[in-house]
Amino acid sequence: MDAGAVLEFLQLGVSGIVVAAGLLLIAGGSLGLLRFPDLYTRLHAANVADVVGSVIVVIGLAIAAPDWAIAVRLLLLAALLMALGPTLTHLVAQAAHAAGLAPIAGRYAAPRPGATHKSTPP
């Protein structure tokens, strides 16, 4: 094995680790979308985890890019994702607020699997 093959192997290994870390963050954001009670907390989970996770995935792909031109384009895409993700999330939250959707106030207790639902007075 020559030095070029070893460096390419290390490059792809580091890229795989970075992409896997990004995908793990995206999976955490998806779990937040399923668990959180209202639109605003779900938006927060989706924004933080998915934007950061997608940027990390794109950076991992830029590490594995065979050409510098492709790597630069991927890094520009990562910058675009960092700029657009929070902006679009803010627009969705602002539209929901303008439509009158209020966040859940007070303490929230997640329903437990198999438990019967009790109606509580407001």
VEXFI-707852 format. One record per residue: residue number from 1; chain; x, y, z of N, C-alpha, C, O in turn. Coordinates in steps of 0.02 Angstrom, whole numbers, m for minus. Atoms other than C-alpha are relative to their C-alpha. Example, Ala and Ser with C-alpha at 12.3 -4.5 7.8 and 13.67 -1.06 7.14 Angstrom:
# VEXFI-707852
- lovo/vofi/neast/nnorth/nup/caeast/canorth/caup/ceast/cnorth/cup/oeast/onorth/oup
- 1/A/45/m59/0/615/m225/390/45/60/0/97/59/33
- 2/A/m42/m59/m3/684/m53/357/m39/55/37/m14/110/45
END
This chain:
# VEXFI-707852
- lovo/vofi/neast/nnorth/nup/caeast/canorth/caup/ceast/cnorth/cup/oeast/onorth/oup
- 1/A/42/m59/0/0/0/0/44/62/0/90/69/41
- 2/A/m39/m62/2/69/168/m47/m32/53/45/m86/42/72
- 3/A/22/m53/m46/49/329/52/m65/32/m23/m107/51/18
- 4/A/62/m30/26/m87/397/m63/m61/m41/17/m114/m13/33
- 5/A/57/43/m16/m199/248/m33/m17/4/74/m75/2/94
- 6/A/12/m5/m72/m176/262/155/m34/66/17/m80/68/58
- 7/A/31/m64/m12/m218/447/153/m73/2/m24/m116/32/9
- 8/A/69/3/25/m373/415/47/m44/m40/47/m101/m23/58
- 9/A/37/42/m47/m427/278/167/m15/40/64/m71/36/90
- 10/A/12/m41/m60/m405/397/316/m50/56/m14/m91/72/28
- 11/A/46/m53/19/m497/535/223/m72/m26/m1/m117/6/25
- 12/A/67/29/2/m646/422/191/m23/m22/69/m83/m19/84
- 13/A/19/19/m68/m642/358/370/m22/59/42/m73/55/76
- 14/A/19/m60/m36/m645/532/444/m67/27/m26/m110/48/12
- 15/A/62/m23/30/m782/580/322/m59/m42/24/m112/m15/39
- 16/A/54/44/m24/m886/429/373/m19/14/72/m78/12/90
- 17/A/14/m15/m70/m869/472/557/m38/66/6/m85/71/46
- 18/A/34/m65/m2/m920/654/527/m72/m6/m25/m118/22/5
- 19/A/68/9/27/m1070/603/420/m43/m39/50/m102/m22/59
- 20/A/39/38/m49/m1124/476/552/m19/44/59/m74/36/86
- 21/A/17/m45/m55/m1116/610/688/m57/47/m21/m102/61/19
- 22/A/53/m43/24/m1224/725/581/m67/m37/m4/m119/m10/14
- 23/A/61/39/4/m1350/587/550/m28/m16/69/m89/m20/77
- 24/A/22/11/m68/m1357/552/736/m36/62/27/m87/56/62
- 25/A/34/m62/m21/m1402/735/768/m68/7/m34/m116/27/m3
- 26/A/63/m3/36/m1536/728/634/m51/m48/30/m110/m33/35
- 27/A/44/48/m32/m1608/573/715/m26/26/67/m84/15/84
- 28/A/22/m31/m63/m1613/664/882/m53/53/m11/m100/59/28
- 29/A/51/m51/16/m1708/808/802/m66/m32/m20/m119/m6/m3
- 30/A/62/35/18/m1832/685/729/m35/m27/61/m96/m27/65
- 31/A/29/24/m63/m1858/611/901/m34/58/37/m87/50/67
- 32/A/30/m59/m30/m1891/787/966/m65/19/m33/m112/41/0
- 33/A/62/m15/36/m2022/812/831/m56/m46/24/m115/m26/26
- 34/A/51/48/m22/m2113/658/895/m18/10/74/m75/m4/93
- 35/A/12/m3/m72/m2097/694/1082/m25/66/26/m62/67/76
- 36/A/17/m65/m29/m2121/880/1106/m73/17/m12/m103/m5/m61
- 37/A/72/m7/0/m2296/944/1140/m30/50/m50/m85/38/m75
- 38/A/32/m50/42/m2323/1098/1032/46/20/m58/103/m2/m62
- 39/A/m36/m19/61/m2268/1178/869/65/35/15/115/23/m19
- 40/A/m59/m42/m13/m2143/1298/946/59/m42/26/115/m32/5
- 41/A/m54/43/m24/m2043/1167/1040/22/m49/m54/81/m67/m58
- 42/A/m18/44/56/m2050/1052/890/42/37/m52/90/9/m79
- 43/A/m40/m41/45/m1985/1192/780/70/9/26/119/7/m11
- 44/A/m66/m10/m29/m1843/1221/901/42/m64/m8/100/m60/m26
- 45/A/m36/63/7/m1795/1037/900/21/m12/m72/77/m32/m86
- 46/A/m15/11/70/m1805/1027/712/53/48/m25/97/29/m63
- 47/A/m49/m49/24/m1707/1186/685/70/m15/26/117/m20/m13
- 48/A/m67/9/m29/m1564/1155/804/32/m64/m24/88/m64/m49
- 49/A/m30/64/17/m1537/973/770/7/m11/m75/59/m34/m98
- 50/A/m3/14/72/m1577/966/585/47/47/m37/82/26/m83
- 51/A/m46/m46/33/m1482/1122/534/72/m18/16/114/m24/m28
- 52/A/m69/18/m19/m1327/1076/633/18/m68/m28/74/m78/m53
- 53/A/m13/66/27/m1342/894/580/11/1/m74/56/m33/m99
- 54/A/m9/m2/72/m1362/934/397/64/36/m20/97/16/m69
- 55/A/m64/m34/14/m1216/1055/400/58/m47/13/106/m49/m25
- 56/A/m53/48/m15/m1108/921/481/3/m54/m53/58/m74/m73
- 57/A/0/50/53/m1162/794/350/32/28/m63/71/m6/m96
- 58/A/m28/m30/60/m1119/914/209/75/11/8/113/3/m40
- 59/A/m72/m7/m12/m950/951/289/35/m67/m6/90/m71/m33
- 60/A/m28/67/8/m919/764/299/5/m20/m73/53/m52/m94
- 61/A/m3/14/72/m961/749/115/55/41/m34/87/18/m81
- 62/A/m53/m41/28/m842/893/78/68/m30/15/115/m24/m25
- 63/A/m63/34/m17/m704/798/168/14/m57/m48/71/m69/m67
- 64/A/m8/58/45/m735/648/55/2/20/m73/12/m24/m116
- 65/A/3/m21/70/m745/752/m105/66/m13/m35/120/0/m7
- 66/A/m62/16/36/m620/697/m237/34/61/m30/92/57/m51
- 67/A/m26/m59/33/m595/873/m303/m12/61/45/m62/64/80
- 68/A/7/m59/m41/m568/1041/m219/m60/42/m21/m91/74/21
- 69/A/57/m40/23/m701/1124/m327/m65/m27/29/m109/11/48
- 70/A/60/30/m29/m832/1002/m266/m2/14/75/m56/28/102
- 71/A/m3/m13/m72/m774/1026/m86/m20/72/15/m56/85/64
- 72/A/18/m71/m11/m790/1216/m101/m75/9/m11/m107/46/27
- 73/A/72/m5/12/m965/1198/m174/m40/m29/58/m91/m1/78
- 74/A/34/29/m57/m1015/1085/m31/5/45/62/m43/50/100
- 75/A/m6/m46/m56/m947/1208/96/m44/61/m9/m71/88/40
- 76/A/47/m55/13/m1047/1347/12/m72/m23/14/m112/16/40
- 77/A/66/27/m16/m1200/1235/26/m11/m3/75/m65/11/99
- 78/A/4/1/m73/m1163/1213/212/m14/70/28/m53/78/74
- 79/A/12/m69/m21/m1156/1402/232/m71/21/m16/m103/56/24
- 80/A/69/m16/19/m1321/1419/140/m50/m34/48/m100/m3/67
- 81/A/43/34/m48/m1401/1289/254/1/35/68/m51/40/101
- 82/A/m5/m35/m65/m1337/1382/408/m38/66/m2/m65/87/49
- 83/A/36/m63/5/m1414/1543/344/m75/m9/m8/m114/27/22
- 84/A/71/7/16/m1580/1478/280/m39/m38/54/m99/m25/63
- 85/A/36/41/m49/m1624/1352/417/m34/42/54/m94/36/63
- 86/A/32/m41/m51/m1652/1476/559/m49/52/m28/m100/68/3
- 87/A/45/m49/31/m1731/1603/441/m68/m30/m16/m119/m1/m1
- 88/A/63/33/18/m1862/1482/377/m38/m22/63/m99/m19/64
- 89/A/33/19/m62/m1897/1418/552/m32/60/34/m87/56/61
- 90/A/29/m61/m28/m1924/1596/612/m62/20/m38/m111/42/m8
- 91/A/59/m17/39/m2045/1627/469/m59/m45/17/m116/m21/21
- 92/A/54/46/m18/m2146/1472/514/m27/17/69/m88/18/79
- 93/A/22/m18/m68/m2151/1521/699/m38/66/0/m88/73/35
- 94/A/34/m65/4/m2200/1699/655/m70/m8/m32/m117/25/m10
- 95/A/65/12/32/m2341/1637/541/m47/m35/48/m107/m19/50
- 96/A/42/34/m49/m2404/1520/677/m23/48/54/m81/45/76
- 97/A/19/m48/m51/m2402/1660/804/m52/50/m27/m99/68/8
- 98/A/48/m47/31/m2492/1778/684/m68/m33/m10/m119/1/m10
- 99/A/63/35/8/m2624/1644/656/m35/m14/66/m91/m38/67
- 100/A/32/8/m65/m2657/1638/843/16/m65/36/m17/m81/85
- 101/A/m18/63/m33/m2574/1473/889/43/16/61/99/40/55
- 102/A/m35/m14/m62/m2523/1488/1070/41/m61/22/20/m118/10
- 103/A/m38/57/m27/m2387/1382/1149/m35/m29/61/m77/4/93
- 104/A/28/31/m60/m2433/1261/1286/31/34/61/92/37/68
- 105/A/m24/m34/m60/m2421/1354/1451/m5/m47/59/m48/m90/62
- 106/A/1/40/m60/m2382/1275/1616/38/m65/m8/75/m74/m57
- 107/A/m35/63/0/m2319/1103/1655/m32/m49/m48/m93/m55/m51
- 108/A/25/49/48/m2334/970/1521/23/m68/22/81/m79/36
- 109/A/m16/69/m17/m2342/786/1563/m14/m42/m62/m71/m46/m86
- 110/A/7/42/60/m2311/670/1416/m43/m60/17/m37/m88/71
- 111/A/41/59/m13/m2438/530/1400/43/m62/2/90/m71/m37
- 112/A/m38/62/m7/m2372/364/1456/m33/m55/m42/m94/m58/m48
- 113/A/28/54/41/m2392/212/1344/m46/m45/42/m26/m67/96
- 114/A/47/45/m34/m2543/108/1395/m43/34/52/m88/2/79
- 115/A/39/m34/m51/m2613/239/1513/m64/26/m31/m66/45/m90
- 116/A/63/m28/24/m2793/294/1497/3/76/7/34/102/52
- 117/A/0/m73/0/m2822/476/1458/m53/27/47/m111/6/44
- 118/A/46/m33/m47/m2901/581/1595/m8/72/m23/40/105/m42
- 119/A/11/m70/17/m2981/746/1556/8/41/63/m23/27/115
- 120/A/m11/m42/m58/m2919/879/1672/m33/68/m13/m31/93/m69
- 121/A/32/m66/9/m3013/1042/1702/54/53/m13/109/48/13
- 122/A/m49/m53/16/m2926/1197/1632/15/46/57/55/92/50
END
